[in-house]
Amino acid sequence: MQKILIVEDDLTISTELKEMLDTASFEGIILKDFDNSLNEILEINPDLILLDINIPKINGQILLKELRKQTNIPVIMVTSRKSEVDEVLSMSYGADDYVTKPYNPTLLLLKINAILKRANKPINFINYHNLKVIPAKGIIKGKEEIILTKNEMIILGTLLNNLGNIVSRDTLMTELWNNKEYINDNALSVNINRLRHKLKEAGIENAIETRKGQGYILK
Amino acid sequence: MKFTKYLKDIWVVVLIFIIFFITMLSFFIAFKITKELIFAFVITYIIFSTTILLYSYYRKKYFYQTFLNNLNKLDQKYLITELMKKPNFYEGKIIYDAIYEIDKSMTENVNNYKRHTEDFKEYIELWIHEVKLPLASLNLITHNNKTNQKIKKCLEELDNYIEQILYYVRSENPEKDYLIKKHYLEDIVKNVALKNKDNFLYTKTDFIVSDLDKEVLTDSKWLEYIINQIISNSLKYLKEENPYIKITAYENDKEINLIILDNGKGISQSDLPRVFDKSFTGENGHEKGKATGMGLYICYNLCEKLGHKLKIESVKDKFTKVTITFMKNDYYLTKM
């Protein structure tokens, strides 16, 4: 399980963040000792850090600068300060992304996933049953090659990332909109049906199951 | 300063001069003084009296004329004390000192208000950052507990209102707390779209985007706020069947235009010229009864500061078309 460290002094936010991360099958860890944040972080050695700018003892941006001298752990700056200057400063100190409060939790999870994927070795293909899924080319390869549209690939990619878990329509929709595909509810259903057909063509029946009121699950 | 007007002003002095002249003349005639002497007296008297009058006139004229000229040329009239030379006559000295004192106390007074406003602005910004913490908590709690969607919607509205104060404070203040950088229009539009996604889906409004792969010079946070404001306005006044919002952009050598078009309720012709006025709500606002009339006013101010142009065209019950015009590089190069 991937460890995500929460550096945030507001107790409600940090516990809720931890709950959100835990249910999304990460391991959320809350930083408790702000006196010695830098060493504490290095000791925990997380896979990703959610770093607030306004933390006790030390400014988040300074902490990030110090952190970058020693490690390349991905960092998402989380702050209630909404100004271009803060964002530019954070990015120049080496943050991987910058989110302002109150953030959209679904979007935050997607960003975490995207950054973790980028941080790991780039994946050229994903094995699924006896198929090879190649996101960059938008194809699935079984005995034959089947071409997927951009939307279908985004949906399949998101489902593959959560293989065996329920993915809500909202998550799929957020991921599509995050990729500048502004489709509506009907189009999402159409896309999912087309994807089912293509997977069936490739030899996998009932790959995507519908869970009423909850979302979809890829088996 | 005109000489005739000056004479009118000191008519008592002139009158005394004349009375003195007549009295002396009648004395001379009564004592039968020779005509030559009277003539000599008249000439001397006229020369001396006009010299006295002219001298006092020019002395004042020089001071007041430069004073008025400088005042005319000045953009901020209260800076006049910096341009005044201390006059060499008594009356002028009194005025000079008085103006100096008045100006000083006024400046102190204004500075007091400035400090107040500055303090208030800082407090509001701080307050906004503080209030966003519980809002962030609430967002996470609703996410973790799969609560009613209505709560989520209310939270979004709350966030929008808070943003409005933040940008109002930022737009009203003269100092520059923005940063102009290159940004892709499509990225900014994407952030706004994600923010309004639920509202789009809930109202079944189609969001159609094209040709946004253009780079503009702007502050992304401010522009995001502006576009968000325009889109949430569109989403408020939707047509009932097949509503859509289209965003597109086109460019020429000098500028890039971003167009946000909807097929909604539109704005009546009589309201159109006033939509950017502060607190103007118009027909649509009255119908809904919830408008503050601040949104577009703030957008307009922010655009002014960023050097963008904001334009609205509309036909009632047909469409509303908002155009934001961005200048290309050279505009900023010459301005900064």
Interface residues (C-beta under 8 A of the other chain):
Chain A: D10 T12 I13 E16 L17 E19 M20 T23 N54 S80 R81 K82 S83 E84 V85 E87 V88 K101 P102 Y103 N104 P105 T106 L107 M173 T174 W177 N178 K180 Y182 N184 D185
Chain B: I128 H129 E130 K132 L133 P134 L135 A136 S137 L138 N139 L140 I141 H143 N144 L155 D159 E163 L166 D177 Y178 L179 K181 E186 K190 A193 L194 K195 K197 F200 L201 K204 D206 F207 I208 V209 D219 S220 K221 W222
